[in-house]
Amino acid sequence: MKDTPKWILELINKEKLTCNKCKMKFSVEHLVSVGVQKSFDNSNKEKLIIGLYCEECDEMGMFELKDMSLIDLAFEVLDDESDNKIRETEEELDSQLGKEVSYSGKKRKSRTKSKITIKEVKAASKFLKTCNHYELLEAMGWTPEDIDFYNKKPDNNNNKKEK
């Protein structure tokens, strides 16, 4: 399947899944579907389900890999996509700067200036997912007085009296 998240492919390789009929070992090339549905064993639980097609038997097998809701799956896919975008952007910026250096065994262009690291981007992303508006404004440099000044809500009682 095109654009399958890397972590799903790693799960398929790790689990060593086989066809129920002919016992052929499945690989990532046999993947035809990914989704979330109620568990076969417990209808109160949602599971990540993958469909693998066996060319030998002309059958499709469904496998429950782990507990996961549809929202969890969506966030996992979004996180994977954002990691890919960060990596692509980093490679693009490195190629514009023009020097070679090795990151995790891969040859890439080096940086002539410092920039935000992937670790810092992930930390900021985690903060944004968990913070409230007040914490965000403080992180942006707003003082508590400024926040309180702009936090005034219109008084609904005054609007009712004018009618």
Buried (B, 14 or more C-beta within 10 A) or exposed (E): BEEBBEEBBEBBEEEEBBBEEEEBEBEBEBBEEBEBEEEEEEEEEBBBBBBBBBEEBEEEBEBBBEEBEEEBBEEBBEBBEEBEEBEEEBBEEBEEEEEEEEBEEEEBBEBEEEEEEEEEBBEEBEEEEEEEEEEEBBEEEBEEEEEEEEEEEEEEEEEEEEE
